[in-house]
Amino acid sequence: MNRFFIALALVFSLCACNAVSTLKDGFAQSEAVASDMEKAVGSKPFVGFNWNNGALNSVNINFQGIPKERTVAEIAEIARVSVKNQFKQEPQQIVVAFSIKPQ
């Protein structure tokens, strides 16, 4: 009976390792995208991501305010290239957003 519980614990720990590794890699990749965007645009965004069964569903890039050095089309292209390079796969969608304060 003890062997069963030990084996069960081992199986659960091995399954969790892959999830933890994926999450850790995702955070490192999102930070790399944020760094790329900061260098190119001049403003560091928050970058979030959504994985499902090993596939990258979406990447969200949220800026505080609208960066003035680049157009929205340029920011979108920089984001597309950075996400593809850092995450090593293309997501189903990339969302670029700008948070503004109401006046």
C-alpha positions, 0 to 999 in steps of 0.5 A: 500500500505504501508503494502505491502512495509513493508511486502516485506522489511520484507521478503527480510530481512529474506531471507538475514539473512540466506545468511549472516549467512551462509557466516559468518559461512563459514568464521569462519569454513574456519579460523578454517581449516586454524588454524588446518592446521597451527598447523599440517603443520607449515604454515598457508594457505588461505582457501576459500570455495564455497557453492551452495544451502546449499551444500558445493561444494568445499574448496580451501586450498592455501599455500604460498610455499611448507611446508617442515615438511609434505609430500603432501599426509599427507597434503591432509589427514590433509586437508580432516579431518579438512574440514570434522570436521570444515565444518560439511559436505564433499565437492564435492572436496578439492583443496590443492595448493602451490604458488611458486615464479619463479626464 
